[in-house]
Amino acid sequence: MDFSWADEQILWRKTVREFAQKNIKPKIRDIDTDKKIPETIIKEMGKLGLLAPTVSKEYGGADLDWIMACIAAEELGRADISLAIPVLYLVEAAWGFIFNRYGSANAKEEYLPKITSGNAFCGIAVTEPKGGSDIVGATKTNAVQKGKNWVLNGEKIFISGITESMNWGGIHLTLARTQPSAGHKGFSLFAVPLKNNENIETTLFEDMGRMGISTGGFTMNNIELTGEHLIGDLNRGFYYAMEGFSAARTLIGATCVGAAEAALKLGIEHIKTRKAFGWSLGSFEGIQFPLAEHYTNIESVKLLNYRAAWTMDKMYRENKFSHHDVAIAAAMSKLRAPVYAFQLMNEVADWLGALGYTKEYPLEMGVRGIRSYSIGAEGTMNIMKIIIAREILGKEFLPYK
Ligand SMILES: Cc1cc2nc3c(=O)[nH]c(=O)nc-3n(C[C@H](O)[C@H](O)[C@H](O)COP(=O)(O)OP(=O)(O)OC[C@H]3O[C@@H](n4cnc5c(N)ncnc54)[C@H](O)[C@@H]3O)c2cc1C
């Protein structure tokens, strides 16, 4: 076992950190207020290989492996603790990867170069009004074949990147039933462009955090797609979606680690300098003990997270391990990372006293942003526990088949 970084990993972290600290960090309050990521940042991210970075080079991607992708996620989280830019990054990295891996050649040629250069968005649309956890029970969207085309009807809700897709163009990988009687073996994934489609209606939600990226929904009324918009094999969509969720969860872990370390740094600077009762706050055990706990928690999440990324690299690049191993590793990371990061940010706010309740510090943006991941984006905490328990007890202990 080797815990050291390779030269290219050190260089990549340095490059992304310098870019993000210089170009992103000073803008995050504006992004939170304006509810928009500036176009210049998006274009610069594209030039640096930070948009859908896991996509292959022929489509403008950087062909990053998952450890490299996690390094970038950590650095983006460190710079933007509101999480808007890290969310954009990780959604495109995870779902751009699935599209690159399973999409048709023509669809990839049409969309991927635009996605990797910041001229189109790539998102995921699974959740529906009847619920996001129980995908098999709640998904009503269906796709019916019409000659060589597909006709989709249904509604997706709580979907990241609706405004971005409507403004820039791009696709949402959209889960639909193609063989309703077959349970999870009867779903397919489609690349659905939202922009300029009169049969698609969109809605938007006012979120509590990560304000720079939109969340909303869309309704499909008989939208017709060519066969090239089907992703991979018919009726394999559920499995492709699970692969994408594991990738996204791993990147969420890394994002939370970066944001938590940024928050902890703010806290450490404060407790070293602020005095009470004649002593620095950092001299009190009541401050030191939680500091040690949080530092250890974040380090433990980092290890879980890099193990998930490492397992993914072994699976995708060396054909070792299976998605089963990846799913558990990613679920463990997602189970811990947002919760620990949220606890840490709240504790640091306490250390700051009244300052911690103001917008002088970015912490409140962090607390609002990170909550999206502990509440459920890319799967709720209970669903992570179900994935892990299924591994321990076996599938026969699942109350649903
Ligand atoms: C900011 C944000 C962005 C999002 N972006 C996207 C996106 O881009 N694309 C997309 O498809 N979805 C997206 N989602 C939706 C997200 O995937 C769902 O919120 C999530 O899957 C949970 O679904 P739900 O909200 O319908 O809650 P429900 O499924 O109704 O669950 C409600 C509660 O019940 C619990 N629960 C459910 N089943 C069980 C069980 N068997 N045992 C114990 N507890 C259970 C859950 O853990 C949860 O606490 C986003 C969500 C948020 C908050």
The ligand as a Gaussian input file, in Angstrom:
#p B3LYP/6-31G(d) Opt

LIG

0 1
 C      -30.430000      20.197000      -4.531000
 C      -30.890000      18.914000      -5.150000
 C      -30.513000      18.615000      -6.456000
 C      -30.948000      17.433000      -7.063000
 N      -30.568000      17.169000      -8.347000
 C      -31.041000      16.054000      -8.970000
 C      -30.715000      15.782000     -10.340000
 O      -29.954000      16.513000     -10.975000
 N      -31.274000      14.699000     -10.921000
 C      -32.113000      13.845000     -10.261000
 O      -32.576000      12.882000     -10.850000
 N      -32.448000      14.082000      -8.964000
 C      -31.932000      15.155000      -8.302000
 N      -32.266000      15.412000      -6.986000
 C      -33.242000      14.558000      -6.344000
 C      -32.649000      13.562000      -5.373000
 O      -32.034000      12.509000      -6.075000
 C      -33.816000      13.089000      -4.500000
 O      -34.175000      14.175000      -3.667000
 C      -33.469000      11.895000      -3.658000
 O      -33.279000      10.757000      -4.458000
 C      -34.605000      11.598000      -2.644000
 O      -35.830000      11.562000      -3.260000
 P      -37.060000      12.398000      -2.675000
 O      -36.628000      13.798000      -2.489000
 O      -38.230000      12.130000      -3.536000
 O      -37.307000      11.779000      -1.232000
 P      -38.054000      10.419000      -0.897000
 O      -37.592000       9.337000      -1.786000
 O      -39.507000      10.693000      -0.830000
 O      -37.514000      10.126000       0.558000
 C      -37.952000      10.911000       1.674000
 C      -37.286000      10.397000       2.938000
 O      -37.645000       9.022000       3.145000
 C      -36.475000       8.244000       3.327000
 N      -36.676000       6.894000       2.779000
 C      -37.153000       6.536000       1.565000
 N      -37.158000       5.206000       1.430000
 C      -36.668000       4.689000       2.592000
 C      -36.432000       3.380000       3.082000
 N      -36.668000       2.295000       2.340000
 N      -35.926000       3.240000       4.322000
 C      -35.661000       4.301000       5.102000
 N      -35.871000       5.583000       4.687000
 C      -36.375000       5.770000       3.458000
 C      -35.394000       8.980000       2.565000
 O      -34.104000       8.644000       3.035000
 C      -35.765000      10.425000       2.851000
 O      -35.237000      10.813000       4.089000
 C      -31.783000      16.548000      -6.343000
 C      -32.142000      16.827000      -5.023000
 C      -31.683000      17.996000      -4.419000
 C      -32.058000      18.280000      -2.999000

